[in-house]
Amino acid sequence: MGIGQKGMWADSHYRWSPLGSAILCCGVAIAPLMSADRVLGTEFDFAHNVVPILRKNCVECHGGRRHEGDFSLNTRESLLEGGAVSPGHAADSRLIDLVSSDDKDERMPKDQPPLGADEIKTLREWVDVGAPWDAGFTFAASDYDPPLRPRRPELPAAIEGRDNSVDRILDAYLKEHKVARPTPLGDAAFLRRVYLDIVGLLPTPEQLHAFLSSQDSNKREQVVDSLLGNNQAYAEHWLSFWNDLLRNDYQGTGYIDGGRTQISAWLYKSLLDNKPYDEFARELIAPSPESAGFIRGIKWRGNVNASQKQEVQFAQNVSQVFLGLNMKCASCHDSFIDRWKLSETYGLAAIYADGPLEINRCDKPTGKMAQAAWLFPELGQIDSATPKEQRLKRLAELMTDHENGRFTRTIVNRIWHRLMGRGIVHPVDAMQTPPWSADLLDYLAVHLSDDGYDLKKTIRLIVLSNAYQSESLALGSQPGGDGFVFAGPIAKRMTAEEFTDALWQLTSTGPSKPHKSVADFLTADEKQGQKSYRASLVACDPLMRSLGRPNREQVVSDRPAMLTTLEALDLSNSALLAKTLSRGTPTVLKDFAGGDGASLIDGLYAAALSRVPTESERQVALEIVGTPATEQGVEDLLWVIMMLPEYQIIR
C-alpha cells in the first residue's frame, strides 16, 4: 500500500493522516481509550504470586482500614498514588527499597522478620512487568455480599419525555450525584452506533440518507426494531460475543485431536431463533450432543495441573459465564481475592465428574473426596448419589431458577457493558463487587425475567433510553468500582470482527465461503444471495488476531481495551490489510465515483463515518485521490479514513 500523493509519504513504520492531523505510530491516535483495569504484564500471576506476600507482610498496616503513613495498598490506584511503586521500574520503587533494606529502622515490615530473597525477587519481577493487578481486586475490608434473590426496585417518577425505565432510574441517580444529563446524540451518530452495536455493520449511505430525511418522530424506535428483527445479521454479530464467552472456535487447540468439540451449529441456531436465555443456559449446562462442547471444555494433551482437569474447567466456566464469579483462584486453594473456597469449586466440579473426584490443593492430593454441591443451597441442592445426567439437569434448574437473581443480573450486566462501554458491576466477572447503581442492575434483571428471558428486549430497552442515545465519553482511564460515577456511555473500540466486517463492507471484498465447519450448519436460505460472509463465520486471520480476537482457550468476557504494539504495526503495515484495500479499490471507484472525485469522497465519508466531509477535509481528500481519481489515490484515502479514531471508535 504505497503512499504516492502530494502531502503524504510512505515508510515502513509511519503513516501521516492529513485528515486527522496526526502521525499514526504505534496507535497513539487511539491510545486514550486505554483502561486502568488492564495493565501491562497481564501474564504475571498476581493472585498467586504477589497477593500472599502483600497479605502476609503489608496488609496489616497498609490495608483494610489501616493506612499507616498515609499509605494504602488496598487498590492499584491507591498503591500508585502513594508513590511506593514505579510500574516497570523496580529499581526506582520505594516499596522494593523498603523491603530489601539492611537498615532495621527503615526495613519493612516493622518488627517482623524480613522478606525472604524469593519474596523480594517476586516483588521486583512484578513491578518490572508493570505491577499488574487483577481487575476488581482489593485488600479493603468489605462486608458486601450481593443479594441472591431478585429485587424489584420502585421506579422513580417519570419526567416528561423521559418515561423509559432506564432513564427514570438514571435521572434520579444523576440528580443524587450532582451530574448533568449527558448531551443527546445526533441522528447520524446514533444510527452508526446502533447499527454497530446491534448487528455489527455500518449503515449504508442509502440507509443513512433515508434515516436523516425521515420526519417521523418514532424513527429511532423503528430502526431499532428493524435491526433486532434482522435475525441473521443479529445472530452473526452476537455470535462473536458468545463464541468468546463459551470458548467456542472453529480451529485451534483440541479440535484436531478430538480434545474439544464445537457448539457452533447449536449456538448459531439459538441466536437466530432468539432462544430465551434461561432455556439457552439450561441447554448448555444439561446439554444435548450439539451443545455439550461448552461444559466439556478442553482435554489438554499430556499431564496438566489438577485445576485444568475437565471437571474443574466445568466449575470455572459455568460459574464465570452464568454467575460472573472467578473460581479459578479457588481451584487451587481457598481464594485470595473473594470468599469462595476450594471445596466449593470441587463441589461444582463433582457434578460433572464421571466418578470419585479427589480434591487437590495446589496440585497436591488431599485424600478428601469432593461431594457434588450447588453454591447457593438456599435455592435447593444436588443429590450427589444421582447419575451425572440428573445432577446436570438439577444444576441447570437451580441456575435458572426464578429466585436466582445472580443469574439474571450477570447477563444484563454483560449486555449493559457491551452497549454502554462499562458494566454496572465492573469488571463483569467480579459480580461480588458493589454495582454503581443497584436499582438499575436489579431493574434490568427483573425486566429480563418478566419478559420471558428475551435478550433482544433487554437490548431494546437500553438502546431506546436517552442514556444510550447520548454523546459518549472518551476516558483516559476507567476508575475502579468505588470511584466510578455514571455520566454517560463510554466510547468503545470496534471489535476485530466489526473492523473486519466494515473493511469488507466498504471494499466489497468479504470471503465467498465461510469456514468449512460453519458451512455445514448454514441453511440454503442463509446462503442464498450472499456475496460474502461475516467475520464471525470465518477462521481468525492474522489481522483479526492482532486486533484482539482471542484464541478462545479460556472464557473471554471482555476483550482488552488497551492498544497493543502489534495492532498498531498491523494497522500500519499489514500485508493482509494492504491486499484487501488494493483488491477493493476498483469496486470502490465503480460504486462511489459517480463521475468525479467529490462524489467518491462524499460517498466514502457517508459509508465509513456516517457524515459528510468538511470542506477542508474534502480539499485534502481530493489531493489524495487525484484528478481524475486513481486506484492508488483511492487506496490511500481508504487507509487514511480507516485509521481515523472517529472510524475505529464507536462513539
C-alpha positions as CSV (number, residue, x, y, z in Angstrom):
1,M,0.0,0.0,0.0
2,G,2.2,2.8,-1.2
3,I,1.5,6.5,-0.5
4,G,2.1,8.3,-3.7
5,Q,0.1,11.5,-3.4
6,K,1.2,15.0,-2.6
7,G,1.4,15.8,1.1
8,M,1.8,12.1,2.2
9,W,4.7,9.8,2.4
10,A,5.4,6.1,2.8
11,D,7.6,4.5,5.4
12,S,7.7,1.0,6.9
13,H,6.6,2.3,10.4
14,Y,4.8,5.6,10.0
15,R,1.9,7.0,8.1
16,W,0.7,10.5,8.2
17,S,-3.0,11.3,8.2
18,P,-3.7,14.8,6.8
19,L,-7.3,14.5,7.7
20,G,-6.6,13.6,11.3
21,S,-3.6,15.9,11.6
22,A,-1.7,13.1,13.4
23,I,1.2,10.8,13.0
24,L,-0.1,7.3,13.5
25,C,2.8,5.5,15.1
26,C,2.1,2.6,17.5
27,G,-1.5,3.7,17.6
28,V,-1.1,6.9,19.6
29,A,-4.2,8.3,18.0
30,I,-6.5,5.9,19.8
31,A,-4.4,5.2,22.9
32,P,-6.6,7.4,25.1
33,L,-9.2,4.6,25.3
34,M,-6.8,2.6,27.4
35,S,-8.3,1.3,30.6
36,A,-6.7,1.3,34.0
37,D,-8.2,-2.1,34.7
38,R,-6.0,-3.6,32.1
39,V,-2.3,-3.1,32.8
40,L,1.0,-4.3,31.4
41,G,2.2,-7.8,32.2
42,T,-1.1,-9.5,32.5
43,E,0.5,-12.9,32.2
44,F,2.0,-12.3,35.7
45,D,0.1,-14.3,38.2
46,F,-0.8,-11.5,40.7
47,A,-3.3,-13.5,42.7
48,H,-1.0,-16.5,43.4
49,N,2.5,-14.9,43.4
50,V,2.0,-11.4,44.8
51,V,-1.2,-11.3,46.9
52,P,0.1,-13.8,49.5
53,I,3.3,-11.8,50.0
54,L,1.5,-8.5,50.4
55,R,-1.2,-10.0,52.6
56,K,1.4,-11.7,54.9
57,N,3.7,-8.7,55.2
58,C,2.0,-5.4,54.4
59,V,-1.8,-5.6,54.7
60,E,-1.9,-5.5,58.5
61,C,-0.6,-1.9,58.5
62,H,-1.4,-0.7,55.0
63,G,-4.6,-2.5,54.0
64,G,-8.2,-2.6,55.0
65,R,-9.0,0.5,57.2
66,R,-5.4,1.0,58.4
67,H,-3.2,3.3,56.3
68,E,-0.1,3.9,58.3
69,G,2.0,6.7,56.9
70,D,-1.0,7.7,54.8
71,F,-0.1,4.8,52.5
72,S,-2.7,2.3,51.4
73,L,-2.3,-0.7,49.1
74,N,-6.0,-1.6,49.0
75,T,-6.1,-1.0,45.3
76,R,-3.6,-0.5,42.5
77,E,-4.8,3.2,42.3
78,S,-4.0,3.8,46.0
79,L,-0.7,1.9,45.6
80,L,0.4,4.2,42.8
81,E,-1.0,7.4,44.5
82,G,1.2,6.6,47.5
83,G,4.3,6.7,45.3
84,A,5.7,3.4,46.6
85,V,5.7,1.7,43.2
86,S,7.0,2.9,39.8
87,P,5.5,0.4,37.3
88,G,8.1,-1.0,35.1
89,H,11.0,0.2,37.2
90,A,11.6,-1.9,40.4
91,A,15.0,-0.2,40.9
92,D,13.2,3.2,41.3
93,S,10.4,1.9,43.6
94,R,10.3,2.8,47.2
95,L,8.5,-0.5,48.1
96,I,11.4,-2.5,46.9
97,D,13.9,-0.3,48.7
98,L,12.0,-0.7,52.0
99,V,11.5,-4.5,51.9
100,S,15.1,-5.1,50.8
101,S,16.8,-2.5,53.1
102,D,19.6,-3.6,55.5
103,D,18.7,-0.8,57.9
104,K,16.5,-2.3,60.6
105,D,14.9,1.1,61.3
106,E,13.9,1.5,57.7
107,R,13.2,-2.0,56.6
108,M,9.6,-3.1,56.2
109,P,7.7,-4.8,57.7
110,K,8.4,-3.2,61.0
111,D,9.0,-5.5,64.0
112,Q,8.6,-8.6,61.8
113,P,11.1,-11.0,60.1
114,P,12.4,-9.6,56.8
115,L,11.1,-10.9,53.5
116,G,12.9,-13.8,52.0
117,A,15.1,-13.5,48.9
118,D,12.5,-15.3,46.8
119,E,9.7,-13.0,48.0
120,I,11.7,-9.9,47.2
121,K,12.6,-11.3,43.8
122,T,8.9,-11.9,43.1
123,L,8.0,-8.3,44.0
124,R,10.8,-7.0,41.8
125,E,9.6,-9.0,38.8
126,W,6.0,-7.9,39.5
127,V,7.0,-4.2,39.5
128,D,9.2,-4.6,36.4
129,V,6.4,-6.0,34.3
130,G,4.2,-3.1,35.2
131,A,2.7,-4.1,38.6
132,P,-0.3,-5.9,37.1
133,W,-3.3,-6.1,39.4
134,D,-6.3,-8.4,38.9
135,A,-9.3,-6.2,37.9
136,G,-11.7,-5.7,40.7
137,F,-9.3,-7.0,43.4
138,T,-8.9,-5.0,46.7
139,F,-7.4,-5.6,50.1
140,A,-10.0,-3.3,51.5
141,A,-12.3,-4.7,54.1
142,S,-15.8,-5.3,52.6
143,D,-18.9,-6.7,54.1
144,Y,-20.7,-6.6,50.8
145,D,-22.3,-9.8,49.6
146,P,-24.6,-9.5,46.6
147,P,-28.2,-10.5,47.2
148,L,-29.1,-13.9,45.9
149,R,-32.8,-13.4,45.2
150,P,-34.3,-10.9,42.7
151,R,-35.2,-7.4,43.9
152,R,-37.8,-5.3,42.3
153,P,-36.9,-1.6,42.9
154,E,-39.5,1.1,42.9
155,L,-39.2,3.2,39.8
156,P,-38.8,7.0,40.4
157,A,-41.5,9.2,38.9
158,A,-41.1,9.8,35.2
159,I,-40.1,13.2,34.0
160,E,-42.0,14.4,30.9
161,G,-40.5,12.9,27.7
162,R,-38.3,10.5,29.7
163,D,-40.6,7.6,30.5
164,N,-38.0,4.9,29.6
165,S,-37.5,3.0,32.9
166,V,-33.7,3.2,32.5
167,D,-33.9,7.0,32.2
168,R,-36.2,7.2,35.3
169,I,-33.6,5.4,37.4
170,L,-30.7,7.3,35.9
171,D,-32.3,10.7,36.2
172,A,-32.6,10.2,39.9
173,Y,-29.1,8.8,40.1
174,L,-27.6,11.8,38.2
175,K,-29.5,14.2,40.4
176,E,-28.2,12.4,43.6
177,H,-24.6,12.6,42.3
178,K,-25.0,16.2,41.0
179,V,-24.1,15.2,37.5
180,A,-25.6,16.9,34.5
181,R,-27.5,14.8,32.0
182,P,-25.3,13.8,29.0
183,T,-25.8,15.7,25.8
184,P,-28.2,14.0,23.3
185,L,-26.7,12.2,20.3
186,G,-27.4,13.4,16.8
187,D,-29.3,11.3,14.3
188,A,-26.3,10.3,12.2
189,A,-24.1,9.3,15.2
190,F,-27.0,7.4,16.7
191,L,-27.6,5.4,13.5
192,R,-23.9,4.4,13.2
193,R,-23.7,3.4,16.9
194,V,-26.9,1.4,16.9
195,Y,-26.0,-0.4,13.7
196,L,-22.6,-1.4,15.0
197,D,-24.0,-2.4,18.4
198,I,-27.0,-4.5,17.3
199,V,-25.8,-6.0,14.0
200,G,-22.1,-5.1,13.8
201,L,-22.3,-3.4,10.5
202,L,-22.1,0.2,9.2
203,P,-25.2,1.7,7.9
204,T,-25.0,2.2,4.1
205,P,-25.2,5.8,2.6
206,E,-28.7,5.0,1.4
207,Q,-29.8,3.9,4.9
208,L,-28.2,7.0,6.4
209,H,-29.9,9.3,3.9
210,A,-33.3,7.7,4.4
211,F,-33.0,8.0,8.2
212,L,-31.8,11.6,8.1
213,S,-34.5,12.6,5.7
214,S,-37.3,11.0,7.7
215,Q,-39.5,13.3,9.7
216,D,-41.1,10.5,11.7
217,S,-40.8,11.2,15.4
218,N,-40.6,7.4,16.0
219,K,-37.8,6.8,13.5
220,R,-35.3,5.7,16.1
221,E,-37.6,3.2,17.6
222,Q,-38.4,1.9,14.1
223,V,-34.7,1.4,13.2
224,V,-34.0,-0.4,16.4
225,D,-36.9,-2.7,15.8
226,S,-35.8,-3.3,12.2
227,L,-32.3,-4.2,13.3
228,L,-33.5,-6.5,16.1
229,G,-35.8,-8.1,13.5
230,N,-32.9,-8.8,11.2
231,N,-32.4,-12.2,12.8
232,Q,-29.5,-13.3,10.5
233,A,-27.4,-10.1,10.9
234,Y,-28.1,-10.1,14.7
235,A,-27.1,-13.7,15.1
236,E,-23.9,-13.3,13.0
237,H,-22.9,-10.3,15.1
238,W,-23.6,-11.7,18.5
239,L,-22.0,-15.0,17.6
240,S,-18.6,-13.5,18.3
241,F,-19.7,-12.4,21.8
242,W,-21.0,-15.8,22.7
243,N,-18.0,-17.6,21.0
244,D,-15.7,-15.7,23.3
245,L,-17.8,-16.4,26.4
246,L,-18.4,-20.1,25.6
247,R,-14.8,-20.9,24.5
248,N,-16.1,-21.9,21.0
249,D,-14.0,-21.6,17.9
250,Y,-13.5,-23.2,14.5
251,Q,-9.9,-24.2,14.8
252,G,-7.1,-24.4,17.3
253,T,-6.2,-26.3,20.4
254,G,-8.1,-29.6,20.8
255,Y,-10.1,-29.6,17.6
256,I,-7.7,-31.8,15.6
257,D,-7.1,-34.5,18.2
258,G,-10.7,-34.6,19.5
259,G,-10.0,-33.0,22.8
260,R,-12.5,-30.3,22.2
261,T,-15.9,-30.1,20.3
262,Q,-17.7,-27.2,18.7
263,I,-21.1,-25.9,19.6
264,S,-21.3,-23.7,16.5
265,A,-24.4,-25.1,14.9
266,W,-26.4,-25.1,18.1
267,L,-25.2,-21.6,19.1
268,Y,-25.9,-20.1,15.7
269,K,-29.4,-21.6,15.6
270,S,-30.1,-20.4,19.2
271,L,-29.2,-16.8,18.3
272,L,-31.1,-17.0,15.0
273,D,-34.2,-18.1,16.9
274,N,-33.6,-15.7,19.8
275,K,-33.9,-18.7,22.2
276,P,-34.9,-17.5,25.7
277,Y,-31.8,-17.1,27.9
278,D,-32.9,-19.4,30.6
279,E,-33.6,-22.2,28.1
280,F,-30.3,-21.3,26.4
281,A,-28.4,-21.7,29.7
282,R,-30.2,-25.0,30.6
283,E,-29.2,-26.5,27.2
284,L,-25.6,-25.6,27.9
285,I,-25.4,-27.0,31.4
286,A,-27.5,-30.1,30.8
287,P,-26.6,-30.4,27.1
288,S,-27.6,-32.3,24.0
289,P,-24.7,-33.7,22.0
290,E,-24.8,-30.5,19.9
291,S,-24.3,-28.2,22.9
292,A,-22.1,-30.4,25.0
293,G,-18.8,-28.8,23.9
294,F,-19.0,-25.9,26.4
295,I,-19.2,-27.9,29.6
296,R,-16.7,-30.5,28.2
297,G,-14.1,-27.8,27.9
298,I,-10.7,-28.8,26.6
299,K,-9.0,-32.1,27.2
300,W,-5.4,-31.0,27.3
301,R,-2.7,-33.3,26.0
302,G,-0.2,-34.8,28.5
303,N,-0.1,-34.1,32.2
304,V,-1.9,-31.0,33.4
305,N,-2.3,-29.2,36.7
306,A,-5.3,-30.5,38.7
307,S,-7.0,-27.1,38.2
308,Q,-7.1,-27.8,34.5
309,K,-8.9,-31.1,34.6
310,Q,-12.1,-31.1,32.7
311,E,-14.3,-31.4,35.8
312,V,-12.6,-28.3,37.3
313,Q,-12.8,-26.4,34.0
314,F,-16.5,-27.1,34.2
315,A,-16.8,-25.5,37.6
316,Q,-14.7,-22.5,36.5
317,N,-16.6,-21.9,33.2
318,V,-20.1,-22.4,34.5
319,S,-19.6,-20.1,37.5
320,Q,-17.8,-17.4,35.4
321,V,-20.2,-17.4,32.4
322,F,-23.6,-17.6,34.3
323,L,-22.7,-16.0,37.6
324,G,-19.8,-13.7,36.9
325,L,-17.7,-15.4,39.5
326,N,-14.0,-16.1,39.3
327,M,-13.4,-19.6,40.7
328,K,-10.0,-20.1,39.1
329,C,-8.2,-18.9,42.2
330,A,-10.4,-21.2,44.3
331,S,-9.4,-24.1,42.0
332,C,-6.1,-24.5,43.8
333,H,-6.8,-23.3,47.3
334,D,-9.3,-21.1,49.1
335,S,-9.4,-17.9,47.1
336,F,-7.2,-14.9,48.0
337,I,-9.5,-12.5,46.2
338,D,-13.0,-13.3,47.4
339,R,-15.0,-15.6,49.6
340,W,-15.0,-18.8,47.5
341,K,-13.5,-21.9,48.9
342,L,-11.6,-24.8,47.3
343,S,-14.3,-27.2,48.5
344,E,-17.0,-25.1,46.7
345,T,-15.1,-25.3,43.4
346,Y,-14.7,-29.0,43.7
347,G,-18.4,-29.3,44.7
348,L,-19.4,-27.9,41.4
349,A,-16.7,-30.0,39.6
350,A,-18.1,-33.2,41.2
351,I,-21.5,-32.5,39.5
352,Y,-19.8,-33.2,36.2
353,A,-17.4,-35.9,37.3
354,D,-17.9,-39.4,35.9
355,G,-16.6,-41.0,39.1
356,P,-15.0,-40.1,42.5
357,L,-13.1,-36.8,42.4
358,E,-10.3,-36.2,44.8
359,I,-9.7,-32.6,46.0
360,N,-6.2,-31.3,45.1
361,R,-4.8,-28.3,46.9
362,C,-2.1,-26.6,44.8
363,D,-1.9,-29.7,42.6
364,K,-1.3,-32.0,45.6
365,P,-3.9,-34.7,46.5
366,T,-5.6,-34.1,49.9
367,G,-7.1,-37.5,50.4
368,K,-10.5,-35.9,50.6
369,M,-13.2,-36.7,48.0
370,A,-15.5,-34.0,46.6
371,Q,-19.2,-34.1,47.0
372,A,-21.5,-32.7,44.3
373,A,-22.9,-29.4,45.6
374,W,-24.5,-26.2,44.4
375,L,-23.1,-22.8,45.5
376,F,-26.3,-21.4,46.9
377,P,-28.1,-24.1,48.9
378,E,-30.9,-21.6,49.9
379,L,-32.4,-22.4,46.5
380,G,-32.0,-26.2,46.8
381,Q,-29.3,-28.7,46.5
382,I,-28.0,-31.5,44.3
383,D,-28.1,-35.2,45.3
384,S,-24.5,-36.4,44.8
385,A,-25.8,-40.0,44.6
386,T,-27.8,-39.4,41.4
387,P,-26.4,-40.1,37.9
388,K,-24.4,-37.4,36.2
389,E,-27.2,-36.6,33.7
390,Q,-29.6,-36.0,36.6
391,R,-27.0,-33.9,38.5
392,L,-26.5,-31.7,35.5
393,K,-30.3,-31.3,34.9
394,R,-30.7,-30.3,38.6
395,L,-27.9,-27.8,38.3
396,A,-29.5,-26.3,35.2
397,E,-32.8,-25.9,37.1
398,L,-31.1,-24.3,40.1
399,M,-29.0,-21.9,37.9
400,T,-32.1,-20.7,36.0
401,D,-34.5,-20.7,39.0
402,H,-36.6,-17.5,39.1
403,E,-35.3,-16.9,42.6
404,N,-31.7,-16.9,41.4
405,G,-31.2,-13.2,40.9
406,R,-27.5,-13.6,40.3
407,F,-28.2,-15.4,37.1
408,T,-30.2,-12.6,35.5
409,R,-28.0,-9.8,37.0
410,T,-24.9,-11.3,35.4
411,I,-26.2,-11.4,31.8
412,V,-27.9,-7.9,31.9
413,N,-24.6,-6.5,33.3
414,R,-22.8,-8.1,30.3
415,I,-25.3,-6.6,27.9
416,W,-25.0,-3.1,29.5
417,H,-21.2,-3.3,29.4
418,R,-21.4,-4.3,25.7
419,L,-23.7,-1.4,24.8
420,M,-22.5,1.3,27.2
421,G,-18.8,0.6,27.4
422,R,-18.7,-0.3,31.1
423,G,-20.6,-2.6,33.4
424,I,-22.9,-1.6,36.1
425,V,-20.7,-4.0,38.1
426,H,-17.2,-3.7,36.8
427,P,-15.4,-5.8,35.8
428,V,-18.2,-8.0,34.5
429,D,-16.6,-11.2,36.1
430,A,-16.4,-9.5,39.5
431,M,-20.1,-9.8,40.5
432,Q,-19.1,-9.9,44.2
433,T,-18.3,-6.1,43.6
434,P,-21.0,-3.5,44.5
435,P,-22.7,-2.0,41.5
436,W,-22.7,1.7,40.9
437,S,-26.5,1.5,40.7
438,A,-28.1,-1.5,42.4
439,D,-31.5,-0.2,41.3
440,L,-30.6,-0.2,37.7
441,L,-29.0,-3.6,37.8
442,D,-31.9,-5.1,39.7
443,Y,-34.5,-3.5,37.4
444,L,-32.8,-4.8,34.3
445,A,-32.6,-8.3,35.8
446,V,-36.3,-8.5,36.7
447,H,-37.2,-6.9,33.4
448,L,-35.4,-9.8,31.7
449,S,-37.2,-12.5,33.6
450,D,-40.6,-10.7,33.3
451,D,-40.2,-10.6,29.5
452,G,-39.5,-14.3,29.2
453,Y,-35.7,-14.0,29.3
454,D,-35.7,-12.4,25.9
455,L,-32.3,-10.7,25.5
456,K,-33.4,-8.7,22.5
457,K,-36.0,-7.0,24.7
458,T,-33.2,-6.0,27.2
459,I,-31.1,-4.6,24.3
460,R,-34.2,-2.7,23.0
461,L,-34.9,-1.2,26.4
462,I,-31.3,0.0,26.8
463,V,-30.8,1.4,23.3
464,L,-34.1,3.3,23.3
465,S,-33.1,5.1,26.5
466,N,-31.9,8.7,26.5
467,A,-28.9,7.4,28.4
468,Y,-27.8,5.2,25.5
469,Q,-28.7,7.9,22.9
470,S,-26.3,10.4,24.5
471,E,-22.8,11.6,23.4
472,S,-20.2,9.2,24.6
473,L,-17.3,10.0,27.0
474,A,-13.7,9.3,25.9
475,L,-11.9,8.4,29.1
476,G,-8.2,8.2,29.5
477,S,-8.8,5.6,32.2
478,Q,-11.7,3.9,33.9
479,P,-11.8,4.4,37.7
480,G,-12.4,1.4,40.0
481,G,-15.8,0.4,41.2
482,D,-15.8,2.7,44.3
483,G,-14.7,5.8,42.3
484,F,-17.0,5.5,39.2
485,V,-19.9,7.8,38.7
486,F,-22.0,7.3,35.6
487,A,-22.1,10.3,33.4
488,G,-22.9,8.8,30.0
489,P,-21.9,5.9,27.7
490,I,-18.2,5.4,27.2
491,A,-16.7,5.3,23.8
492,K,-15.8,1.8,22.7
493,R,-13.3,0.5,20.1
494,M,-14.5,-1.6,17.3
495,T,-14.0,-5.3,17.9
496,A,-11.8,-7.2,15.5
497,E,-14.9,-8.6,13.7
498,E,-16.5,-5.2,13.5
499,F,-13.4,-3.7,12.0
500,T,-13.0,-6.6,9.5
501,D,-16.7,-6.5,8.5
502,A,-16.5,-2.8,7.9
503,L,-13.4,-3.2,5.8
504,W,-15.1,-5.9,3.7
505,Q,-18.3,-3.8,3.6
506,L,-16.5,-0.7,2.2
507,T,-14.4,-2.7,-0.3
508,S,-16.8,-5.5,-1.2
509,T,-14.1,-8.0,-0.6
510,G,-15.6,-10.4,2.0
511,P,-14.9,-14.1,1.7
512,S,-17.1,-16.1,-0.6
513,K,-17.2,-19.1,1.7
514,P,-17.5,-19.4,5.5
515,H,-15.2,-21.7,7.4
516,K,-15.8,-25.3,6.4
517,S,-17.2,-26.2,9.9
518,V,-19.7,-23.3,9.6
519,A,-20.8,-24.1,6.1
520,D,-22.4,-27.3,7.3
521,F,-25.0,-25.7,9.5
522,L,-25.9,-22.6,7.4
523,T,-29.2,-23.3,5.7
524,A,-29.8,-22.8,2.0
525,D,-31.8,-19.7,2.7
526,E,-29.0,-18.2,4.7
527,K,-26.5,-18.9,1.9
528,Q,-28.8,-17.8,-0.9
529,G,-27.9,-14.4,-2.4
530,Q,-24.9,-13.8,0.0
531,K,-22.0,-12.4,-1.9
532,S,-19.7,-12.7,1.1
533,Y,-19.7,-13.9,4.7
534,R,-19.2,-12.1,8.0
535,A,-16.0,-12.2,10.1
536,S,-17.7,-14.2,12.8
537,L,-18.3,-17.1,10.4
538,V,-14.7,-17.4,9.2
539,A,-11.5,-18.6,10.9
540,C,-9.4,-16.0,12.6
541,D,-6.8,-14.4,10.3
542,P,-3.6,-12.6,11.4
543,L,-5.2,-9.2,11.2
544,M,-8.2,-10.2,13.4
545,R,-5.8,-11.8,15.8
546,S,-3.7,-8.6,16.2
547,L,-7.0,-6.6,16.6
548,G,-7.9,-8.7,19.6
549,R,-9.9,-11.7,18.5
550,P,-8.9,-14.3,21.1
551,N,-8.0,-18.0,20.6
552,R,-10.8,-18.9,23.0
553,E,-9.0,-21.5,25.0
554,Q,-10.2,-19.5,28.0
555,V,-13.5,-17.8,28.7
556,V,-13.3,-14.2,27.4
557,S,-15.9,-11.8,28.7
558,D,-14.1,-8.5,27.9
559,R,-11.5,-8.0,25.3
560,P,-8.6,-5.8,26.2
561,A,-9.3,-2.1,25.7
562,M,-5.5,-1.4,25.5
563,L,-4.0,-0.9,22.1
564,T,-1.0,-3.2,21.5
565,T,2.1,-2.5,19.6
566,L,1.3,-5.5,17.3
567,E,-2.1,-3.9,16.5
568,A,-0.5,-0.5,15.7
569,L,2.1,-2.1,13.5
570,D,-0.5,-4.2,11.6
571,L,-2.8,-1.3,11.0
572,S,0.2,0.5,9.5
573,N,1.9,-2.4,7.7
574,S,-0.3,-5.5,7.5
575,A,0.1,-7.2,4.1
576,L,-3.4,-8.6,4.5
577,L,-4.9,-5.1,5.1
578,A,-2.9,-3.7,2.2
579,K,-4.0,-6.5,-0.1
580,T,-7.7,-6.1,0.8
581,L,-7.6,-2.4,0.2
582,S,-5.9,-2.8,-3.1
583,R,-8.3,-5.6,-4.2
584,G,-11.3,-3.5,-3.3
585,T,-10.2,-0.2,-4.8
586,P,-11.6,-0.9,-8.3
587,T,-15.0,-1.7,-6.8
588,V,-14.9,1.5,-4.7
589,L,-14.1,3.6,-7.8
590,K,-17.0,2.0,-9.6
591,D,-19.6,2.2,-6.7
592,F,-18.7,5.7,-5.3
593,A,-17.1,7.8,-8.0
594,G,-20.3,8.9,-9.8
595,G,-18.2,10.7,-12.4
596,D,-16.0,12.8,-10.1
597,G,-13.7,12.7,-7.1
598,A,-16.0,14.8,-4.9
599,S,-18.8,12.2,-5.2
600,L,-16.4,9.4,-4.3
601,I,-15.2,11.3,-1.3
602,D,-18.7,12.1,-0.1
603,G,-19.8,8.5,-0.6
604,L,-16.8,7.1,1.3
605,Y,-17.4,9.5,4.2
606,A,-21.0,8.6,4.4
607,A,-20.3,4.9,4.2
608,A,-17.4,4.9,6.8
609,L,-18.2,7.8,9.1
610,S,-21.9,8.4,8.6
611,R,-21.3,12.1,7.8
612,V,-20.2,14.4,5.0
613,P,-16.7,15.7,5.0
614,T,-15.9,19.2,6.0
615,E,-14.8,21.5,3.2
616,S,-11.1,21.3,4.3
617,E,-11.3,17.5,4.5
618,R,-12.8,17.4,1.1
619,Q,-10.0,19.5,-0.4
620,V,-7.3,17.3,1.2
621,A,-9.0,14.2,0.1
622,L,-9.2,15.5,-3.4
623,E,-5.4,15.9,-3.4
624,I,-5.1,12.3,-2.2
625,V,-7.3,10.6,-4.7
626,G,-6.1,12.8,-7.7
627,T,-7.9,14.3,-10.6
628,P,-9.2,12.1,-12.1
629,A,-9.3,9.7,-9.2
630,T,-6.7,6.9,-9.4
631,E,-6.7,3.5,-7.8
632,Q,-3.6,4.3,-5.8
633,G,-5.2,7.5,-4.5
634,V,-8.4,5.8,-3.6
635,E,-6.5,3.1,-1.7
636,D,-4.6,5.8,0.2
637,L,-7.8,7.6,1.1
638,L,-9.4,4.4,2.3
639,W,-6.5,3.7,4.6
640,V,-6.5,7.3,5.9
641,I,-10.2,7.1,6.8
642,M,-9.9,3.7,8.4
643,M,-7.0,4.9,10.6
644,L,-9.1,7.8,12.0
645,P,-10.0,7.4,15.7
646,E,-13.5,8.6,14.6
647,Y,-13.7,5.5,12.4
648,Q,-12.3,2.9,14.8
649,I,-14.2,4.0,17.9
650,I,-18.0,3.6,18.4
651,R,-18.8,7.0,19.8
